[in-house]
Amino acid sequence: MDFLKRCFIKRPSPDDMADGLETEQEYTARWNSIRIIYYTMFLMSLGFSIILTGVWPYLDKLDPHAGKEFMGWIVGANPVGQMIFSPLVGWWGNRLGSIRLPLLCSLALFSIASGIYSTLEVFTTHRKYWMLYSRFLIGVSSSSIAVCRSYLSAATKVSERTGAVSMVSLAQTLGFVVGPALQGLVTPLGDRGFPLIRNKLHLNMYTATGWINVIMGIMNFCLFLPFIFKERRIAAKEAMIKRGMESEKETWKLLKPDYVSAWSLIFAFFILVFNFVFLETLATPLTMDMFAWTKAEALYYMAWVMAVGAIVASVTFVMIAPLCKRFKEYNVLLWGGFFLMVLGRAVYMPMGDNPPKLAIPDNTSIALRHHAEPYVYGSNFTEVYSNLTRVDFGGDNSTDVEALLEEELLGCPPSQEWCKTTKGMTISQFLLGYAFTAIGYPIGVTLITTIFSKILGPRPQGTWMGLMTGSGCLSRAMGPVFLSTIYTKLGLYWTFGSTALMMAGTMLWLWKRLVPKDFDIPTAGQELLTVAAKKDPENPVVDPSEVEKLNSESAEKAEEKPPPATAAIEDSKR
């Protein structure tokens, strides 16, 4: 029991309590609330990923006429709902001054929508539209990510924020990884499963994923009830004491955010997710085109590549906080995040010796299969080859013809004209580029959010975090469609050249906006010591003579206030 308590209850160290901002009980309650936020972010990611591998066979079973095109709308409904409602839910949390009600409503909606997904066979008509509706509602419920990020910024000190954001990003990544794994675990239930309501409702490998979401959503809902989740905000209190202000609102007015940098980071987040989602979407068809893999081989090998990539990404998330203690956060973001992503795109430029193999039937194979003989014009034929040879597909050869038509042609499709002239990619290139992405993306997405929260300062960030979340959703919707079109029409040079330039341009812009100059700012510790001594003059936290000395030095520089637009970035430097 003691071991479990140590795992789930974070005890403060003497350094954690040295600033006098909270008691030990308040510290423990604050970190318990942060851990509940971790679980919520994990669940929201799980709700999106857990159905991805099963949605097509489930839709095909419910409505055989729906088609794969409609499946695309179903998958896209989740990020669209999240994109639309994230700023609204964030604004709602700001207006209330609390995240409890928005999260309770979101989790209730998440459980209801997941229940609809698992009971679609109960509906007699329009099942595909009910599936679309349920996935859209799950996306709407996932907009709670905005208020979760906002609370994380408000409930952590500046020194804690990088580690906390790293862990919440890790929780999201684990949600994306665990979701498909859970779908695999319930596949033994089979297509028919077990009846819950005779001839109306079944628990099978498709509906089980929705019920898992329902159960975990109800558990999460309970965690946000008042007697469990305690909102503990400390960022504004820390900033108020450091700046020597009397109220939080005065501190907000002093620490005006750099709006250009804030919008720059929102755009950078869009570009980062745009590139990452595009690579995940295109990885399987890219390997099939370049390496002439079958569908089964591509799915098998990519499963292993993504699994190893997820492990590398998880290790990277854990290493971000130690790295930021040795180097400036903006340097880690630029050179560890964006620069590696640029290299990952540049490495994908074709370096093979020959063009990729074209996906065309072998002439010898055709002759052997069909015993093709030239016929005079006007005879019975169903296909005309380029040499005007007519091939009779009737008679004893019909079985061979069906085998040929069903045969999976391996390689780059001739319909993609660039396949005939562009050099191919090597497997080493592909793996190296994916490795750069697996390291660069976690660093980028974590530190963009961290620096963004510090630029905004201690003010409520719900609306801003909603805009950040919405930009990621927009890129998830646009990236695969836009760049897949470029890949199909124009080829590797245009695809990876344009993405490399996109990432490099964003990196240069961030370098210009985020790398601050050295400003002469009064030491925050001076104000903290002064205020602490004033609070308890009979038992000051430091020697009174030292406090008097610091106060005299601070008075001499009373007029030297830090530029408001750079104050938050200076916090990032520290």
N, C-alpha and C positions, 0 to 999 in steps of 0.2 A: 504493500500500500504506500509506503514511504517513497518507493521508487517511482510509482505512478504520479505521486504528488510532485516530485522533483521534475518529472517530464512535462507536466501540464501547468505548473505554477512557477513562474519566474521570480526568484528571490533577488532583491537588489544587492549590488555590491557597495562597498563604502564609497567608491567613486560616483556611483549612480545617485547617492543621497547627498553628496558634498555640496550641491548647489542650493539645497534647502527649498526646492520648489514644491515638494510633495512629501507625504509621509510614506512609510514602508507599505502600509495597507493600500494607500492610493496608488502607489507604484504597481503593486501586484494586480489590483483591479484594472488598471490601465492596460497592462500587458495581456491580461485575460481577454479584454475586449478586442485587442489587436489580433489575438489568435482566432477569435471568432470571425473577424474580417478575413483572415487567411482562408478559413474553411469556406466562407461565402464565395470568395473569388474562385476557389477550386470548384465549387459546385456549379457556378455559372459557366465555366469552361466545359465542365463535364456535360452539362445539359446540351451544349452545342455538339460535342464530338461523339457522344455515346450512340447516336443514331446514324452517323454518317455511312458506316459500312452496311447497315441493314435497311436504310430507307428505300432503296430501289426495289429489292425483292418484296418488301412489305407493301409498297405502293402497287407493284405489279400484281400481287395477290389480291389486294382490295379492289383494284380497277385495272384490268389488263389493257384497257384502251388509253390509259393516261399518257404513256410514252415518256421517254427520257427527257424530252424538252421540259415537260411539266415538273419532273424531278428537280431540274435546275432551279426552277422557281421556288420549290419547297426548301431546298438547301439555302437559297439566297434570302428567304423570308426572315430568317433569324437575324442576320446582321442588319437588314433593312429596318426591322422593328427596333433594334438596339440603337441604330444611328438616329432615328427620328426622336426617340423618347429620352435618350441620355441627357441632353441639355435640359429638358423639361423636368426630369426627376432630380437632376442636380440643383436646379433653381428652386424646386419645391423644398429640398432639404435645407437650402440656405434660408428660405423664408421662415421655415419652422424653427430653425436653430437646433434641430435634432435630426438624426438619421433613423431613429427607431421606427416611426410610422411609415416612411417611404420603403424601408426594408421589409417590414412586416407585410405591407401590401404587395410588394414585388414577389416575396417568397410564397405568399398565398396564391398569386397569379401563376407563379412557376409550377406549383403543385397541381393546380386545376388544369392548366394547359397540358402538363405531362399526363394527367389522367385522361384527358380527351384523346391524346395520341394513342394511348393504350386501349381505348374502347371504341376505336373507329369502326370495327365490324358491327357494332350495335346500330349504326346509322344505315338506313336502307338505301339512301340516294346521296349523291354528291360527296362521296367519301374522300376523293382527292382534294376537294376544296376544304373539307373539315381538317384534313392533314395540313394543308397550307395554313389554315387559320390557327391551328394549334402551334405550329412552328413560329408563326409570326408573334403569337402571344408569349412564347418562351423568349423570343428576342426582346420583346417589350420588358419582360421581367428582368432580363439581363442588363437592362439600363441601370440597375442598382449598382453596377460596377462604378459608376460615376460618383455616387455618394460614398461608396467604400473607399475609393481613392482620396476623396475629400476628407473623410474622417481620419484616414491614415496620416495625412499631412498635418491635421490638427492635433492628433493624439501622440505625436512623436516630437522629441527635441531635434534640433538641427543635427546634432551628433549621431542620433539614432536613425535618422530618416533613410539614409542610403541602405543600411542593412535591412530595415523593415520593407522598403520598396523591393529590394532584391528577393526577399522571402515571399512577398505577395506575387511577384512575377513568376517565381518558381512554382507557387501554388497553381497559378493559371496554366503553366506549362504542363504540370503533372495532370491537370484536368484534361488537357488535350490528349495526353498519352494514355491515361487510364481509361478514358471513354471507350475507344475501340477494343481495349483489352477486356472490359466488362462485357461488351457485345460478344466477344469470343467465348467468354465463360458460360454464357447462357445459351449458346448454340445447341448443346445436348438436349434442350427442351424440344427442338425440332420445329418443323413448320406447323404441325397440328397442335402440339402441346397438350395442356390439360384443361378441361372445361371448368370455367368459373360459374357461368350461367349456361345451362344446357342449350346447345344449338344457337347460342347468341354471343357468348363472350368466352375467350380462351386465354390462358397464360402460355404463350409460346416464346420463341427466341426473338420475335419482333416486339411484342408487347411487354416483355419482361424489362426491357431497358427503360420504358416509360414508368413502370411501377417502381423501379430503382430510384428514378428521379423524384417520384412522389414521396417515397419514404425519406429520402435524404433531405428533400425540401421541407417536410414537416419537422424533421429534427432541427434543421437550421432555423425555422420559424420559432421553435421553442427557445432556442439559444438567445433570441433577441427579446424575450419577455423581460419585464423590468427587474425581476428578482435574480436574473442571471447576467444580462448585459448591462454594464454600467458605463455610460459615456463619460470619458475622462479626457478633456482637452487641455493640452499643456503648451502648445506652440505659442499661442497668443500671450500666455502668462510669462513664458520665457522671454519673448521679445519685449514685453512691457517692462520687465525688470532690467533687462540688459540696456534698454534705452532710457531708463529712469523716468518713465511715464506713469501717470496716475490712473489711466484707464486703457482698456484694449482699443477703443475707438481712436484715441489719440495716437496710439502706436500704428494703427492702420493708416492714418492720415500721413504720418511721417514716412512710413515705408511704402511709398507709391511704387507699384510694379513697373517694370520696363515692358510696355505692351508690345513693342516691336519684337523683343526677344521672346515674349510669350507666344505670339503668333508664329514666330519662326520655329519654335519648338513643336507647335501643333502641326505645322507643315512638314517638319522633319519626321515626326511620328507617322504621318501619312505616307511619306516616301519610304520609310523603313519597312512598315507593314506591307506596303504595296509590293516591294521587291521580295519579301519573304514569302508571302502568300502565293505570289506568281511562281516562285521556284517550286514550292510544294505542289502546286497544281500541275506544272509542266514537267516535273521530274520523270514521271512514268512514261508519257509519250516521247519525251526527249531521249531516254535511254533505249526505247524500242526503235526509234529512228536511227540513232547513232551506232548502236551495238548489235542491231538485228536480233534483239531478244523477243521471245514470245510473250504473250500477255502474262502467262503463268510465271515465266522467269522474271519479268519486270516487277510483278507484284511481290514475288518472293525476295528478290534481291533488294528492292526498295524498302521492304518492311525491315530488313536488317540494317540498311543504311540509316533509315529514320530512327530506328531504335538506338543505334549507337550515337546518332546525332542528338537524340534526346538526353542520353547520359552525359555527353559532352556539355550540352547546354545547362543541365542541372548542376554540374560541377562548376561551370562558369558563373552561374548565379551566386553560388556560395562564395566564390573568390572575389566578387565585385567589391564587397565592403573592405576586405583587407587591402585590395589594390588602391582604393580611394583614400586609405590612411597613409599610403606612401606617395601617391601622386595626386595632383589636382583632379577634381571630378571631371572638369571639362576636357582635360587632356586624355583621361581614360575614355571618355565618350568619343572624342574625335579620332584618336589613334587606335584604341582598342575596339571601338564599335564601328564607326563609319569607314575608317580606312580599311579594316578587314573586309567589310562588305564590298567596298570598291574592288579590292583584290579578288574577292570571290567572283565578281562579275567579269573582271578582266581575264582571269584564268580560263573562263569558258569560251574565249575567242578561239576558233578552230586552229588546232596545231597538229592535226594528223597528217600523215604522208599522202593519203588518198581520199577522194570523196567517200561518203558513206555508201554502203551497199544499197542498191535500189531494190524496192519491193516489187519485183516483176517475176513472173513464172519463168523457170529455166526452159529454154527451147528444147533441150534434149529430153527433159522430163515430159514436156508436152507431147513430143513425138512418140515417146515410149508409152505414154498413157493412152493416147487416142489413135495411134497408128494413122496419123493424118495423111491423107492422100489428096492431091489436087483434083478438083472436080471442074467440069465445064460450067460456065456462067449460067445461072438459072436453075441449078440443081438444088436439092434440099439442103439448107445449111442454116445454122443459128448464130454463127460468129464469123467475122471476116478479119483475118490478121493483116498486118501491114504489108505483107508480100502478096496480097490478094488471093491467098490460098483459101479455098472454101473447105470447111471441116464439117463432116456429117456427124452430128452428135446423137444419132439414133442407133438402134440395134443393140448389139452386144456391148457396145462401149458406154452405155448410159451410166453404169455404176461407176466407171472410172471418171466420167465427166462430173458426176456429183461429188466425188472425192476431191477433184481438182477445184471445183467451185467453193467447197467448204474448207479447202486448205488455207491455213493462215500464212499470208505472204509476209516475209520478214524483211525489215530494212526500212529505208526512207521512201515514202510514197512518191512516185513520179509526178503526181499532181502538184507537189511542192517543187516548183521549177528550180529553186536554189539547190536542191539535193544533187542535181546533175553537175554542178560546177563548183560548189563550195567544198573545201576540205572538211574532213570529219573531226570529231572530238575523240580524245582518248579516254579510257576509263580512269587513268591517273588524274587527268584534268578534272573530270567530274567529281571524283572523291575529294581532291584538294579544294576545289571551289566550295563543295558542300561543307567541308571542315571549317573553312573561313567563315561561312555563314552561321554554322552552329555555335561559333564563338562570338562573332561580331553582333549577331542579332540580340542575344540576351543582354549584352553590355549596353547596346544602344537603347533598347526599349526600357531598361531599368533606369538608366541615368537621364534619359530625356524626361521621364516622369519625376525623378528626384529633383533635378535642377529646375524644372517647371514649377514644382511646388515651392521651392525656395525663392524663385523670382516673384511669385505671387505674394509671398510673405504669410503672416499669420492670419490674414483675413479669411472668411469662409470661401471655399474654393469649389463648391458643388457645381455651379454653372460652368466654370472653366474646365473642370475635370470632365464634365459632360461633353464639352466641345472636343477635348482631347480624345475621349472614347469614341465620339461620333466620327472623327477623322479616321480612326483605325477601322471602323466599320465600313466607311465609304471606300477605303482602299481594298478591303476584303471583297467588296462587291465589284469594283472596277478593275483591279489588278489582273485577275485571271482572264477576263474577257478582252481587255485592251491589248495586253502583251501576247496573249495566245494568237490573236489576229496578226500581229506583227511577225510572230514566229512562223506562222503558216504561210504568209504572203511574201515576206522578205528574207527570212532566214536568221542564222546565228549571228552574223556580224551586226545587223541592225538591232536584233533583240538585246544582246548582251552589251553591245556598244552603247545603245541608248540608256540602258539601266546603269551602266558604269558611269556615264556622264551625269546622269541624274543624281546618283549618290555622291559623286565627287563635287558637283556644284553645290549641293546641300551642305556638304562638309565644309567647303570654303566659306559659305555664308555664315554657318554657325561659328566657325573660327573667328570671323570678323565680329560677330555679335556677342559671343560668350566669353572670350578671353579678355578679362578686365585689366585695366591699368592699376598701378599701385596708388591707392588713395590714402591720404592721411586721415585716418578714422580714429577717434578716441577708443581706447581699448574697452571692449564690452565688459571685461572683468572688473574694471574700475567702477562702473555704474552698478554692477551686481554687488560688489563689496560694500559700496556706499549705502545702497538701499537695504541690504541685509543688516548692516549695522544700525541703521535708523529704526528698523523694525524691532530690534531687541537690543537697546543700548546697554542694558545691564549684563547681557551675555552675548557680546558680538561674536560673529563667526571668525573674525580675524583680530589681530592685535589693534587696539584703538589708535596707536600712533601710526600704524601703517595705513589705516583708513583715513586719518587726517592728512597724511602725505598724499595719498591718491586723490582725495578731494581737492586739495590745493592745485595739484597738477591738472585735474579735470576742469577747475574753474578758469585756469589760464587759457584753455582751449574751448571755452564754452560756446564760442561763436562758430567753431569749426565743425559744423554738422556734416555728416556724410551725404553726398548727393542721393536723393531719394531713389532715383532710377537704378542705382548700383548697390544699394544697401543689401538687397536680398542676395545678389551675386557675391558680395563680400562674405555673407554667411556661408555660401557654398565654398569659398576659398578656405575659410577656417575649418 
